[in-house]
Amino acid sequence: MRTATYDVVVIGAGPVGENVADRVVRQGLTAAVVERELVGGECSYWACMPTKALLRSEAALRAARHLPGAREAVTRGLDAAAVLARRDSFSSHWEDDGQVSWLQSAGIALYRGHGRIGSPRVVEVSAPDGWTTTLSARHAVVVATGSSALLPDVPGLLQAKPWTSREAAAARAVPERLAVIGGGVVASEMATAFAALGSSVTVLARDGVLPLAEPFAGQRVTESLRKAGVQVLLGAEAGSVKRDGEGTVHITLTSGEQVEADELLVAVGRTPNTQDIGLDSVGLTAGSWLTVDDTLRVVGGDPEALAGRWLYAVGDVNRRVLLTHQGKYQARAVGDAIVARAKGEPVEDGPWGRHTATADERVVPQVVFTEPEVASVGLTAAAAEAAGITIRVVDYDLGAVAGAALHADGYQGQARMVVDEDRKVVVGFTLVGPDVAELLHAATVAIAGEVPLDRLWHAVPAFPTISEVWLRLLEVYGR
Ligand SMILES: Cc1cc2nc3c(=O)[nH]c(=O)nc-3n(C[C@H](O)[C@H](O)[C@H](O)COP(=O)(O)OP(=O)(O)OC[C@H]3O[C@@H](n4cnc5c(N)ncnc54)[C@H](O)[C@@H]3O)c2cc1C
């Protein structure tokens, strides 16, 4: 058995774990990360990068088709093989040498293998070669093990060998017929991507399309999917699944209706990677999401084993926000908090403090790369009302903005600003339309900065850009 001691031991070298380690090493502590698969995690190989690579070429083609002059130059449809090849390169061909070299250059030790908490401040690493290494942490153990696709308990589903987001993101070929269970972000993006690549797609959206977004977002994406030939079955629920000897998947809906496909993608949510990481050794429940306090220290468990509050959980595994950028934000806060505590410096744990992931609560930006794109930050009108905020909702037709009309002929879209009427600040913002992703950050700044509406009038959008929608929304709101 090998042993080693570091200031900080991180279990999981996804985007979040890597960032925690980098943050503490930059400030003079030592750190090791433990990784059982590929350094870079889900995001690099099976999530953000490959899925956005699958979607990008069709978006560019679509944009060209909306512009006279460019449209005439488009003489063919999407080249699926070229799209898959570009996706391969954005997934680094599922090899992590680049990220491993980066870890080395950053001075972070890497242990390949499965990490488990063995006892307080101790992580046991079972390496593929059968060796076990015992890593001791002087200051902190950080769980950054992420999440995996959730497979619902539908009779026959597992035996039918469905795709999860992993198989969809890394698909070697485009199935002729693809059925998708789910209507959330992953389901909507993959339905968009595979329809563009040539699959005949059926979406079983029991709870609707993008049910957590503003309702107009889901409606516009549903319309557009249907226009692209996707069969969107709202309210449809899979009752049972069977793959026959020929390879065809038969899905029987609870309504009795039948759907047939060559592949079935299940995209109904995530489950935490905490089954086998030794949580029971510190009085926590294996398989559960980890609850954290404001500086991302794990709460609950055995007070004796967790004395000194040495256990942290960041990224997907704490369920606060399952997005890379938000996990990395947590990583920066947690890295700095660990360093501050190690050096005996004050911890700024109040709202918006350096060591607190305050934006997780109400300022989470997210882009859904469907057609149209859905870019949102903060609270939807419904969520703001549920939170007891007195709101006023201001909507504007994006197609009526000069910059949008110039951007593409027949531009269609919508913007919504949700205003907290007591504080006169924006608390939610949603844009739906082609190429709105890059517009989102202005809204994130306005919400995080709690910029008063009176001051926003002085933030003048350039003419003729789509950002002029800000001016239009303020005009509708009135001064
Ligand atoms: C299809 C899809 C598309 C997405 N697109 C986006 C997007 O466009 N933008 C965005 O912001 N987010 C996106 N996300 C979410 C994003 O992928 C996650 O939020 C992000 O990967 C979380 O990072 P993480 O480091 O917490 O976990 P992960 O990326 O899951 O990394 C955890 C790492 O821990 C390792 N690990 C787990 N258990 C152990 C163990 N016991 N020992 C050793 N290692 C272990 C895993 O192998 C993995 O490498 C998408 C997700 C999906 C599924």
The ligand as an ORCA input file, in Angstrom:
! r2SCAN-3c Opt
* xyz 0 1
  C     -25.657     16.156    -22.362
  C     -25.236     17.245    -21.408
  C     -24.910     18.478    -21.913
  C     -24.496     19.480    -21.041
  N     -24.201     20.701    -21.557
  C     -23.792     21.685    -20.732
  C     -23.456     22.968    -21.252
  O     -23.555     23.220    -22.454
  N     -23.042     23.919    -20.388
  C     -22.933     23.675    -19.047
  O     -22.566     24.572    -18.296
  N     -23.232     22.463    -18.527
  C     -23.650     21.464    -19.340
  N     -23.932     20.238    -18.822
  C     -23.711     19.992    -17.374
  C     -22.229     19.722    -17.110
  O     -21.772     18.656    -17.911
  C     -22.026     19.389    -15.639
  O     -22.640     20.382    -14.852
  C     -20.539     19.333    -15.299
  O     -19.889     18.328    -16.038
  C     -20.370     19.067    -13.799
  O     -19.007     19.034    -13.492
  P     -18.486     18.205    -12.231
  O     -17.008     18.416    -12.217
  O     -19.284     18.541    -11.051
  O     -18.832     16.692    -12.568
  P     -18.372     15.757    -13.768
  O     -18.107     16.511    -14.999
  O     -19.406     14.677    -13.807
  O     -16.998     15.162    -13.289
  C     -16.910     14.316    -12.182
  C     -15.675     13.485    -12.331
  O     -15.520     12.699    -11.156
  C     -15.107     11.405    -11.529
  N     -15.481     10.495    -10.449
  C     -16.728     10.194    -10.012
  N     -16.658      9.369     -8.961
  C     -15.355      9.138     -8.733
  C     -14.657      8.360     -7.772
  N     -15.285      7.700     -6.808
  N     -13.317      8.353     -7.838
  C     -12.645      9.031     -8.791
  N     -13.263      9.782     -9.712
  C     -14.594      9.836     -9.675
  C     -15.827     11.142    -12.824
  O     -15.189     10.129    -13.571
  C     -15.751     12.496    -13.491
  O     -14.597     12.631    -14.284
  C     -24.384     19.224    -19.654
  C     -24.702     17.966    -19.153
  C     -25.131     16.980    -20.004
  C     -25.455     15.624    -19.450
*
